[in-house]
Amino acid sequence: MRDSSSTSQDEQWWPIARQLGLRLQRARIAKGLSQEALAHAAGISTYTYQKFEKGESRPGTPMNPRLRTLIALATALDMRVEELVGGVADTEPGRM
């Protein structure tokens, strides 16, 4: 069972995770890459990448990728990490 502070923190992360997932999806499509091709280029499983596009790391849990993974994804998309994640938290009320 999860404590209430963990649940509250997850609720704050969901909008950020979903927005990052959408950015990943849009950038991937713009590059003409399949989910499988991008996942392979970034060194992660296709399943993990698919969850990221949904904003999840596990069902019901907002994604929280490692910095190494974000760098690998940005590199595979020919982007800077800042382009991928910049401003995500700035657009949400109650910024962390």
Phi and psi restraints in degrees (range 20) as a CNS / XPLOR table:
assign (resid 1 and name C) (resid 2 and name N)
       (resid 2 and name CA) (resid 2 and name C) 1.0 -93.2 20.0 2
assign (resid 2 and name N) (resid 2 and name CA)
       (resid 2 and name C) (resid 3 and name N) 1.0 144.9 20.0 2
assign (resid 2 and name C) (resid 3 and name N)
       (resid 3 and name CA) (resid 3 and name C) 1.0 -80.1 20.0 2
assign (resid 3 and name N) (resid 3 and name CA)
       (resid 3 and name C) (resid 4 and name N) 1.0 165.4 20.0 2
assign (resid 3 and name C) (resid 4 and name N)
       (resid 4 and name CA) (resid 4 and name C) 1.0 -67.2 20.0 2
assign (resid 4 and name N) (resid 4 and name CA)
       (resid 4 and name C) (resid 5 and name N) 1.0 -30.8 20.0 2
assign (resid 4 and name C) (resid 5 and name N)
       (resid 5 and name CA) (resid 5 and name C) 1.0 -68.0 20.0 2
assign (resid 5 and name N) (resid 5 and name CA)
       (resid 5 and name C) (resid 6 and name N) 1.0 -35.9 20.0 2
assign (resid 5 and name C) (resid 6 and name N)
       (resid 6 and name CA) (resid 6 and name C) 1.0 -66.0 20.0 2
assign (resid 6 and name N) (resid 6 and name CA)
       (resid 6 and name C) (resid 7 and name N) 1.0 -42.5 20.0 2
assign (resid 6 and name C) (resid 7 and name N)
       (resid 7 and name CA) (resid 7 and name C) 1.0 -63.5 20.0 2
assign (resid 7 and name N) (resid 7 and name CA)
       (resid 7 and name C) (resid 8 and name N) 1.0 -43.5 20.0 2
assign (resid 7 and name C) (resid 8 and name N)
       (resid 8 and name CA) (resid 8 and name C) 1.0 -62.9 20.0 2
assign (resid 8 and name N) (resid 8 and name CA)
       (resid 8 and name C) (resid 9 and name N) 1.0 -41.2 20.0 2
assign (resid 8 and name C) (resid 9 and name N)
       (resid 9 and name CA) (resid 9 and name C) 1.0 -64.5 20.0 2
assign (resid 9 and name N) (resid 9 and name CA)
       (resid 9 and name C) (resid 10 and name N) 1.0 -41.8 20.0 2
assign (resid 9 and name C) (resid 10 and name N)
       (resid 10 and name CA) (resid 10 and name C) 1.0 -60.1 20.0 2
assign (resid 10 and name N) (resid 10 and name CA)
       (resid 10 and name C) (resid 11 and name N) 1.0 -41.2 20.0 2
assign (resid 10 and name C) (resid 11 and name N)
       (resid 11 and name CA) (resid 11 and name C) 1.0 -61.4 20.0 2
assign (resid 11 and name N) (resid 11 and name CA)
       (resid 11 and name C) (resid 12 and name N) 1.0 -36.5 20.0 2
assign (resid 11 and name C) (resid 12 and name N)
       (resid 12 and name CA) (resid 12 and name C) 1.0 -70.9 20.0 2
assign (resid 12 and name N) (resid 12 and name CA)
       (resid 12 and name C) (resid 13 and name N) 1.0 -32.0 20.0 2
assign (resid 12 and name C) (resid 13 and name N)
       (resid 13 and name CA) (resid 13 and name C) 1.0 -79.9 20.0 2
assign (resid 13 and name N) (resid 13 and name CA)
       (resid 13 and name C) (resid 14 and name N) 1.0 -26.6 20.0 2
assign (resid 13 and name C) (resid 14 and name N)
       (resid 14 and name CA) (resid 14 and name C) 1.0 -53.3 20.0 2
assign (resid 14 and name N) (resid 14 and name CA)
       (resid 14 and name C) (resid 15 and name N) 1.0 -49.7 20.0 2
assign (resid 14 and name C) (resid 15 and name N)
       (resid 15 and name CA) (resid 15 and name C) 1.0 -61.6 20.0 2
assign (resid 15 and name N) (resid 15 and name CA)
       (resid 15 and name C) (resid 16 and name N) 1.0 -37.2 20.0 2
assign (resid 15 and name C) (resid 16 and name N)
       (resid 16 and name CA) (resid 16 and name C) 1.0 -68.1 20.0 2
assign (resid 16 and name N) (resid 16 and name CA)
       (resid 16 and name C) (resid 17 and name N) 1.0 -45.5 20.0 2
assign (resid 16 and name C) (resid 17 and name N)
       (resid 17 and name CA) (resid 17 and name C) 1.0 -62.8 20.0 2
assign (resid 17 and name N) (resid 17 and name CA)
       (resid 17 and name C) (resid 18 and name N) 1.0 -42.0 20.0 2
assign (resid 17 and name C) (resid 18 and name N)
       (resid 18 and name CA) (resid 18 and name C) 1.0 -65.6 20.0 2
assign (resid 18 and name N) (resid 18 and name CA)
       (resid 18 and name C) (resid 19 and name N) 1.0 -40.9 20.0 2
assign (resid 18 and name C) (resid 19 and name N)
       (resid 19 and name CA) (resid 19 and name C) 1.0 -65.3 20.0 2
assign (resid 19 and name N) (resid 19 and name CA)
       (resid 19 and name C) (resid 20 and name N) 1.0 -41.1 20.0 2
assign (resid 19 and name C) (resid 20 and name N)
       (resid 20 and name CA) (resid 20 and name C) 1.0 -63.8 20.0 2
assign (resid 20 and name N) (resid 20 and name CA)
       (resid 20 and name C) (resid 21 and name N) 1.0 -40.3 20.0 2
assign (resid 20 and name C) (resid 21 and name N)
       (resid 21 and name CA) (resid 21 and name C) 1.0 -59.6 20.0 2
assign (resid 21 and name N) (resid 21 and name CA)
       (resid 21 and name C) (resid 22 and name N) 1.0 -42.3 20.0 2
assign (resid 21 and name C) (resid 22 and name N)
       (resid 22 and name CA) (resid 22 and name C) 1.0 -65.6 20.0 2
assign (resid 22 and name N) (resid 22 and name CA)
       (resid 22 and name C) (resid 23 and name N) 1.0 -39.2 20.0 2
assign (resid 22 and name C) (resid 23 and name N)
       (resid 23 and name CA) (resid 23 and name C) 1.0 -63.2 20.0 2
assign (resid 23 and name N) (resid 23 and name CA)
       (resid 23 and name C) (resid 24 and name N) 1.0 -42.3 20.0 2
assign (resid 23 and name C) (resid 24 and name N)
       (resid 24 and name CA) (resid 24 and name C) 1.0 -60.2 20.0 2
assign (resid 24 and name N) (resid 24 and name CA)
       (resid 24 and name C) (resid 25 and name N) 1.0 -47.2 20.0 2
assign (resid 24 and name C) (resid 25 and name N)
       (resid 25 and name CA) (resid 25 and name C) 1.0 -61.8 20.0 2
assign (resid 25 and name N) (resid 25 and name CA)
       (resid 25 and name C) (resid 26 and name N) 1.0 -47.0 20.0 2
assign (resid 25 and name C) (resid 26 and name N)
       (resid 26 and name CA) (resid 26 and name C) 1.0 -63.2 20.0 2
assign (resid 26 and name N) (resid 26 and name CA)
       (resid 26 and name C) (resid 27 and name N) 1.0 -42.5 20.0 2
assign (resid 26 and name C) (resid 27 and name N)
       (resid 27 and name CA) (resid 27 and name C) 1.0 -66.3 20.0 2
assign (resid 27 and name N) (resid 27 and name CA)
       (resid 27 and name C) (resid 28 and name N) 1.0 -40.1 20.0 2
assign (resid 27 and name C) (resid 28 and name N)
       (resid 28 and name CA) (resid 28 and name C) 1.0 -62.8 20.0 2
assign (resid 28 and name N) (resid 28 and name CA)
       (resid 28 and name C) (resid 29 and name N) 1.0 -46.5 20.0 2
assign (resid 28 and name C) (resid 29 and name N)
       (resid 29 and name CA) (resid 29 and name C) 1.0 -64.2 20.0 2
assign (resid 29 and name N) (resid 29 and name CA)
       (resid 29 and name C) (resid 30 and name N) 1.0 -41.5 20.0 2
assign (resid 29 and name C) (resid 30 and name N)
       (resid 30 and name CA) (resid 30 and name C) 1.0 -61.2 20.0 2
assign (resid 30 and name N) (resid 30 and name CA)
       (resid 30 and name C) (resid 31 and name N) 1.0 -31.1 20.0 2
assign (resid 30 and name C) (resid 31 and name N)
       (resid 31 and name CA) (resid 31 and name C) 1.0 -85.1 20.0 2
assign (resid 31 and name N) (resid 31 and name CA)
       (resid 31 and name C) (resid 32 and name N) 1.0 -6.1 20.0 2
assign (resid 31 and name C) (resid 32 and name N)
       (resid 32 and name CA) (resid 32 and name C) 1.0 72.4 20.0 2
assign (resid 32 and name N) (resid 32 and name CA)
       (resid 32 and name C) (resid 33 and name N) 1.0 27.9 20.0 2
assign (resid 32 and name C) (resid 33 and name N)
       (resid 33 and name CA) (resid 33 and name C) 1.0 -100.3 20.0 2
assign (resid 33 and name N) (resid 33 and name CA)
       (resid 33 and name C) (resid 34 and name N) 1.0 146.7 20.0 2
assign (resid 33 and name C) (resid 34 and name N)
       (resid 34 and name CA) (resid 34 and name C) 1.0 -81.2 20.0 2
assign (resid 34 and name N) (resid 34 and name CA)
       (resid 34 and name C) (resid 35 and name N) 1.0 163.7 20.0 2
assign (resid 34 and name C) (resid 35 and name N)
       (resid 35 and name CA) (resid 35 and name C) 1.0 -59.4 20.0 2
assign (resid 35 and name N) (resid 35 and name CA)
       (resid 35 and name C) (resid 36 and name N) 1.0 -42.0 20.0 2
assign (resid 35 and name C) (resid 36 and name N)
       (resid 36 and name CA) (resid 36 and name C) 1.0 -62.6 20.0 2
assign (resid 36 and name N) (resid 36 and name CA)
       (resid 36 and name C) (resid 37 and name N) 1.0 -43.9 20.0 2
assign (resid 36 and name C) (resid 37 and name N)
       (resid 37 and name CA) (resid 37 and name C) 1.0 -64.7 20.0 2
assign (resid 37 and name N) (resid 37 and name CA)
       (resid 37 and name C) (resid 38 and name N) 1.0 -42.9 20.0 2
assign (resid 37 and name C) (resid 38 and name N)
       (resid 38 and name CA) (resid 38 and name C) 1.0 -67.2 20.0 2
assign (resid 38 and name N) (resid 38 and name CA)
       (resid 38 and name C) (resid 39 and name N) 1.0 -43.9 20.0 2
assign (resid 38 and name C) (resid 39 and name N)
       (resid 39 and name CA) (resid 39 and name C) 1.0 -58.4 20.0 2
assign (resid 39 and name N) (resid 39 and name CA)
       (resid 39 and name C) (resid 40 and name N) 1.0 -45.8 20.0 2
assign (resid 39 and name C) (resid 40 and name N)
       (resid 40 and name CA) (resid 40 and name C) 1.0 -61.2 20.0 2
assign (resid 40 and name N) (resid 40 and name CA)
       (resid 40 and name C) (resid 41 and name N) 1.0 -45.3 20.0 2
assign (resid 40 and name C) (resid 41 and name N)
       (resid 41 and name CA) (resid 41 and name C) 1.0 -63.0 20.0 2
assign (resid 41 and name N) (resid 41 and name CA)
       (resid 41 and name C) (resid 42 and name N) 1.0 -31.6 20.0 2
assign (resid 41 and name C) (resid 42 and name N)
       (resid 42 and name CA) (resid 42 and name C) 1.0 -89.4 20.0 2
assign (resid 42 and name N) (resid 42 and name CA)
       (resid 42 and name C) (resid 43 and name N) 1.0 -7.1 20.0 2
assign (resid 42 and name C) (resid 43 and name N)
       (resid 43 and name CA) (resid 43 and name C) 1.0 78.2 20.0 2
assign (resid 43 and name N) (resid 43 and name CA)
       (resid 43 and name C) (resid 44 and name N) 1.0 27.0 20.0 2
assign (resid 43 and name C) (resid 44 and name N)
       (resid 44 and name CA) (resid 44 and name C) 1.0 -124.0 20.0 2
assign (resid 44 and name N) (resid 44 and name CA)
       (resid 44 and name C) (resid 45 and name N) 1.0 166.5 20.0 2
assign (resid 44 and name C) (resid 45 and name N)
       (resid 45 and name CA) (resid 45 and name C) 1.0 -74.6 20.0 2
assign (resid 45 and name N) (resid 45 and name CA)
       (resid 45 and name C) (resid 46 and name N) 1.0 153.9 20.0 2
assign (resid 45 and name C) (resid 46 and name N)
       (resid 46 and name CA) (resid 46 and name C) 1.0 -60.2 20.0 2
assign (resid 46 and name N) (resid 46 and name CA)
       (resid 46 and name C) (resid 47 and name N) 1.0 -41.4 20.0 2
assign (resid 46 and name C) (resid 47 and name N)
       (resid 47 and name CA) (resid 47 and name C) 1.0 -58.1 20.0 2
assign (resid 47 and name N) (resid 47 and name CA)
       (resid 47 and name C) (resid 48 and name N) 1.0 -46.4 20.0 2
assign (resid 47 and name C) (resid 48 and name N)
       (resid 48 and name CA) (resid 48 and name C) 1.0 -60.9 20.0 2
assign (resid 48 and name N) (resid 48 and name CA)
       (resid 48 and name C) (resid 49 and name N) 1.0 -45.2 20.0 2
assign (resid 48 and name C) (resid 49 and name N)
       (resid 49 and name CA) (resid 49 and name C) 1.0 -62.8 20.0 2
assign (resid 49 and name N) (resid 49 and name CA)
       (resid 49 and name C) (resid 50 and name N) 1.0 -42.0 20.0 2
assign (resid 49 and name C) (resid 50 and name N)
       (resid 50 and name CA) (resid 50 and name C) 1.0 -59.3 20.0 2
assign (resid 50 and name N) (resid 50 and name CA)
       (resid 50 and name C) (resid 51 and name N) 1.0 -39.9 20.0 2
assign (resid 50 and name C) (resid 51 and name N)
       (resid 51 and name CA) (resid 51 and name C) 1.0 -64.9 20.0 2
assign (resid 51 and name N) (resid 51 and name CA)
       (resid 51 and name C) (resid 52 and name N) 1.0 -39.9 20.0 2
assign (resid 51 and name C) (resid 52 and name N)
       (resid 52 and name CA) (resid 52 and name C) 1.0 -59.9 20.0 2
assign (resid 52 and name N) (resid 52 and name CA)
       (resid 52 and name C) (resid 53 and name N) 1.0 -42.9 20.0 2
assign (resid 52 and name C) (resid 53 and name N)
       (resid 53 and name CA) (resid 53 and name C) 1.0 -61.7 20.0 2
assign (resid 53 and name N) (resid 53 and name CA)
       (resid 53 and name C) (resid 54 and name N) 1.0 -26.8 20.0 2
assign (resid 53 and name C) (resid 54 and name N)
       (resid 54 and name CA) (resid 54 and name C) 1.0 -85.1 20.0 2
assign (resid 54 and name N) (resid 54 and name CA)
       (resid 54 and name C) (resid 55 and name N) 1.0 -6.8 20.0 2
assign (resid 54 and name C) (resid 55 and name N)
       (resid 55 and name CA) (resid 55 and name C) 1.0 84.1 20.0 2
assign (resid 55 and name N) (resid 55 and name CA)
       (resid 55 and name C) (resid 56 and name N) 1.0 14.6 20.0 2
assign (resid 55 and name C) (resid 56 and name N)
       (resid 56 and name CA) (resid 56 and name C) 1.0 -116.1 20.0 2
assign (resid 56 and name N) (resid 56 and name CA)
       (resid 56 and name C) (resid 57 and name N) 1.0 155.4 20.0 2
assign (resid 56 and name C) (resid 57 and name N)
       (resid 57 and name CA) (resid 57 and name C) 1.0 -108.3 20.0 2
assign (resid 57 and name N) (resid 57 and name CA)
       (resid 57 and name C) (resid 58 and name N) 1.0 -37.3 20.0 2
assign (resid 57 and name C) (resid 58 and name N)
       (resid 58 and name CA) (resid 58 and name C) 1.0 -136.2 20.0 2
assign (resid 58 and name N) (resid 58 and name CA)
       (resid 58 and name C) (resid 59 and name N) 1.0 158.1 20.0 2
assign (resid 58 and name C) (resid 59 and name N)
       (resid 59 and name CA) (resid 59 and name C) 1.0 -53.4 20.0 2
assign (resid 59 and name N) (resid 59 and name CA)
       (resid 59 and name C) (resid 60 and name N) 1.0 125.8 20.0 2
assign (resid 59 and name C) (resid 60 and name N)
       (resid 60 and name CA) (resid 60 and name C) 1.0 82.7 20.0 2
assign (resid 60 and name N) (resid 60 and name CA)
       (resid 60 and name C) (resid 61 and name N) 1.0 4.7 20.0 2
assign (resid 60 and name C) (resid 61 and name N)
       (resid 61 and name CA) (resid 61 and name C) 1.0 -125.4 20.0 2
assign (resid 61 and name N) (resid 61 and name CA)
       (resid 61 and name C) (resid 62 and name N) 1.0 124.1 20.0 2
assign (resid 61 and name C) (resid 62 and name N)
       (resid 62 and name CA) (resid 62 and name C) 1.0 -64.0 20.0 2
assign (resid 62 and name N) (resid 62 and name CA)
       (resid 62 and name C) (resid 63 and name N) 1.0 145.4 20.0 2
assign (resid 62 and name C) (resid 63 and name N)
       (resid 63 and name CA) (resid 63 and name C) 1.0 -65.6 20.0 2
assign (resid 63 and name N) (resid 63 and name CA)
       (resid 63 and name C) (resid 64 and name N) 1.0 149.8 20.0 2
assign (resid 63 and name C) (resid 64 and name N)
       (resid 64 and name CA) (resid 64 and name C) 1.0 -147.8 20.0 2
assign (resid 64 and name N) (resid 64 and name CA)
       (resid 64 and name C) (resid 65 and name N) 1.0 70.3 20.0 2
assign (resid 64 and name C) (resid 65 and name N)
       (resid 65 and name CA) (resid 65 and name C) 1.0 -67.2 20.0 2
assign (resid 65 and name N) (resid 65 and name CA)
       (resid 65 and name C) (resid 66 and name N) 1.0 152.7 20.0 2
assign (resid 65 and name C) (resid 66 and name N)
       (resid 66 and name CA) (resid 66 and name C) 1.0 -69.0 20.0 2
assign (resid 66 and name N) (resid 66 and name CA)
       (resid 66 and name C) (resid 67 and name N) 1.0 154.3 20.0 2
assign (resid 66 and name C) (resid 67 and name N)
       (resid 67 and name CA) (resid 67 and name C) 1.0 -57.4 20.0 2
assign (resid 67 and name N) (resid 67 and name CA)
       (resid 67 and name C) (resid 68 and name N) 1.0 -40.7 20.0 2
assign (resid 67 and name C) (resid 68 and name N)
       (resid 68 and name CA) (resid 68 and name C) 1.0 -57.5 20.0 2
assign (resid 68 and name N) (resid 68 and name CA)
       (resid 68 and name C) (resid 69 and name N) 1.0 -41.1 20.0 2
assign (resid 68 and name C) (resid 69 and name N)
       (resid 69 and name CA) (resid 69 and name C) 1.0 -68.1 20.0 2
assign (resid 69 and name N) (resid 69 and name CA)
       (resid 69 and name C) (resid 70 and name N) 1.0 -42.4 20.0 2
assign (resid 69 and name C) (resid 70 and name N)
       (resid 70 and name CA) (resid 70 and name C) 1.0 -61.6 20.0 2
assign (resid 70 and name N) (resid 70 and name CA)
       (resid 70 and name C) (resid 71 and name N) 1.0 -41.3 20.0 2
assign (resid 70 and name C) (resid 71 and name N)
       (resid 71 and name CA) (resid 71 and name C) 1.0 -64.6 20.0 2
assign (resid 71 and name N) (resid 71 and name CA)
       (resid 71 and name C) (resid 72 and name N) 1.0 -42.8 20.0 2
assign (resid 71 and name C) (resid 72 and name N)
       (resid 72 and name CA) (resid 72 and name C) 1.0 -63.7 20.0 2
assign (resid 72 and name N) (resid 72 and name CA)
       (resid 72 and name C) (resid 73 and name N) 1.0 -41.5 20.0 2
assign (resid 72 and name C) (resid 73 and name N)
       (resid 73 and name CA) (resid 73 and name C) 1.0 -65.8 20.0 2
assign (resid 73 and name N) (resid 73 and name CA)
       (resid 73 and name C) (resid 74 and name N) 1.0 -46.4 20.0 2
assign (resid 73 and name C) (resid 74 and name N)
       (resid 74 and name CA) (resid 74 and name C) 1.0 -60.6 20.0 2
assign (resid 74 and name N) (resid 74 and name CA)
       (resid 74 and name C) (resid 75 and name N) 1.0 -43.0 20.0 2
assign (resid 74 and name C) (resid 75 and name N)
       (resid 75 and name CA) (resid 75 and name C) 1.0 -61.7 20.0 2
assign (resid 75 and name N) (resid 75 and name CA)
       (resid 75 and name C) (resid 76 and name N) 1.0 -45.1 20.0 2
assign (resid 75 and name C) (resid 76 and name N)
       (resid 76 and name CA) (resid 76 and name C) 1.0 -64.1 20.0 2
assign (resid 76 and name N) (resid 76 and name CA)
       (resid 76 and name C) (resid 77 and name N) 1.0 -26.2 20.0 2
assign (resid 76 and name C) (resid 77 and name N)
       (resid 77 and name CA) (resid 77 and name C) 1.0 -94.5 20.0 2
assign (resid 77 and name N) (resid 77 and name CA)
       (resid 77 and name C) (resid 78 and name N) 1.0 4.6 20.0 2
assign (resid 77 and name C) (resid 78 and name N)
       (resid 78 and name CA) (resid 78 and name C) 1.0 57.0 20.0 2
assign (resid 78 and name N) (resid 78 and name CA)
       (resid 78 and name C) (resid 79 and name N) 1.0 43.7 20.0 2
assign (resid 78 and name C) (resid 79 and name N)
       (resid 79 and name CA) (resid 79 and name C) 1.0 -126.3 20.0 2
assign (resid 79 and name N) (resid 79 and name CA)
       (resid 79 and name C) (resid 80 and name N) 1.0 162.8 20.0 2
assign (resid 79 and name C) (resid 80 and name N)
       (resid 80 and name CA) (resid 80 and name C) 1.0 -88.4 20.0 2
assign (resid 80 and name N) (resid 80 and name CA)
       (resid 80 and name C) (resid 81 and name N) 1.0 151.6 20.0 2
assign (resid 80 and name C) (resid 81 and name N)
       (resid 81 and name CA) (resid 81 and name C) 1.0 -56.7 20.0 2
assign (resid 81 and name N) (resid 81 and name CA)
       (resid 81 and name C) (resid 82 and name N) 1.0 -38.1 20.0 2
assign (resid 81 and name C) (resid 82 and name N)
       (resid 82 and name CA) (resid 82 and name C) 1.0 -59.4 20.0 2
assign (resid 82 and name N) (resid 82 and name CA)
       (resid 82 and name C) (resid 83 and name N) 1.0 -36.0 20.0 2
assign (resid 82 and name C) (resid 83 and name N)
       (resid 83 and name CA) (resid 83 and name C) 1.0 -67.7 20.0 2
assign (resid 83 and name N) (resid 83 and name CA)
       (resid 83 and name C) (resid 84 and name N) 1.0 -33.6 20.0 2
assign (resid 83 and name C) (resid 84 and name N)
       (resid 84 and name CA) (resid 84 and name C) 1.0 -76.5 20.0 2
assign (resid 84 and name N) (resid 84 and name CA)
       (resid 84 and name C) (resid 85 and name N) 1.0 -43.2 20.0 2
assign (resid 84 and name C) (resid 85 and name N)
       (resid 85 and name CA) (resid 85 and name C) 1.0 -111.6 20.0 2
assign (resid 85 and name N) (resid 85 and name CA)
       (resid 85 and name C) (resid 86 and name N) 1.0 -12.1 20.0 2
assign (resid 85 and name C) (resid 86 and name N)
       (resid 86 and name CA) (resid 86 and name C) 1.0 -57.8 20.0 2
assign (resid 86 and name N) (resid 86 and name CA)
       (resid 86 and name C) (resid 87 and name N) 1.0 131.9 20.0 2
assign (resid 86 and name C) (resid 87 and name N)
       (resid 87 and name CA) (resid 87 and name C) 1.0 78.0 20.0 2
assign (resid 87 and name N) (resid 87 and name CA)
       (resid 87 and name C) (resid 88 and name N) 1.0 -1.7 20.0 2
assign (resid 87 and name C) (resid 88 and name N)
       (resid 88 and name CA) (resid 88 and name C) 1.0 -61.2 20.0 2
assign (resid 88 and name N) (resid 88 and name CA)
       (resid 88 and name C) (resid 89 and name N) 1.0 -51.7 20.0 2
assign (resid 88 and name C) (resid 89 and name N)
       (resid 89 and name CA) (resid 89 and name C) 1.0 -73.0 20.0 2
assign (resid 89 and name N) (resid 89 and name CA)
       (resid 89 and name C) (resid 90 and name N) 1.0 -26.7 20.0 2
assign (resid 89 and name C) (resid 90 and name N)
       (resid 90 and name CA) (resid 90 and name C) 1.0 -65.1 20.0 2
assign (resid 90 and name N) (resid 90 and name CA)
       (resid 90 and name C) (resid 91 and name N) 1.0 -23.2 20.0 2
assign (resid 90 and name C) (resid 91 and name N)
       (resid 91 and name CA) (resid 91 and name C) 1.0 -89.4 20.0 2
assign (resid 91 and name N) (resid 91 and name CA)
       (resid 91 and name C) (resid 92 and name N) 1.0 -5.2 20.0 2
assign (resid 91 and name C) (resid 92 and name N)
       (resid 92 and name CA) (resid 92 and name C) 1.0 -101.3 20.0 2
assign (resid 92 and name N) (resid 92 and name CA)
       (resid 92 and name C) (resid 93 and name N) 1.0 139.2 20.0 2
assign (resid 92 and name C) (resid 93 and name N)
       (resid 93 and name CA) (resid 93 and name C) 1.0 -64.8 20.0 2
assign (resid 93 and name N) (resid 93 and name CA)
       (resid 93 and name C) (resid 94 and name N) 1.0 149.8 20.0 2
assign (resid 93 and name C) (resid 94 and name N)
       (resid 94 and name CA) (resid 94 and name C) 1.0 68.5 20.0 2
assign (resid 94 and name N) (resid 94 and name CA)
       (resid 94 and name C) (resid 95 and name N) 1.0 41.8 20.0 2
assign (resid 94 and name C) (resid 95 and name N)
       (resid 95 and name CA) (resid 95 and name C) 1.0 -50.4 20.0 2
assign (resid 95 and name N) (resid 95 and name CA)
       (resid 95 and name C) (resid 96 and name N) 1.0 150.6 20.0 2
